[in-house]
Amino acid sequence: MTKNRMEAFSDGVLAIVITIMVLKLEVPNRIELQALTDTLPTLIAYVLSFVYVGIYWANHHHLISAVQSVNGKLLWINLHWIFWMSLIPFGTEWIGYHPDAFAPVFVYGMILLFCALSYYWLQTAVIHINGKDSSIAKSIGKDWKGKGSLIAYALPLSLRSGYLGFLI
């Protein structure tokens, strides 16, 4: 399989993810602008998720453009990442309906964490295939931003869920 097919499949899934999210937005049943306040939590969740998916789409495009070849392992790692990305509409809708409840916020955070972990794994696999001296490896470098974002996702989840509750 060529990298173009893998990229096209990933692009298609991400387009469907965004489409599902927008189709889940409910139109207010009143015509006043004030009616939008009822849908504001869902709309904010959609905007944040849309930006999130958009950032991953752009990063994935740049990552895959640097790939010289794909193998079965890379295809499966990419599919693993797509799986977690495909759960974003579920988390977005749930948190949109219940923005102050623990379970939807926790699940949404877990989905985002696993998206980040699986993308880090994908990025590591691409570097491994292309070599540590490749342009993509040099471009990513030590990836402090990526590692920092993993911590930023994991820390609040662990604090909130009680795993590190002794710290607060």
Secondary structure, DSSP 8 states (H G I E B T S, - for coil): --HHHHHHHHHHHHHHHHHHHHHT----SS-SGGGHHHHHHHHHHHHHHHHHHHHHHHHHHHHHHT-S---HHHHHHHHHHHHHHHTHHHHHHHHHH-TT-HHHHHHHHHHHHHHHHHHHHHHHHHHHHH-TTSHHHHHHTT-HHHHHHHHHHHHHHHHHHTTTGGG-
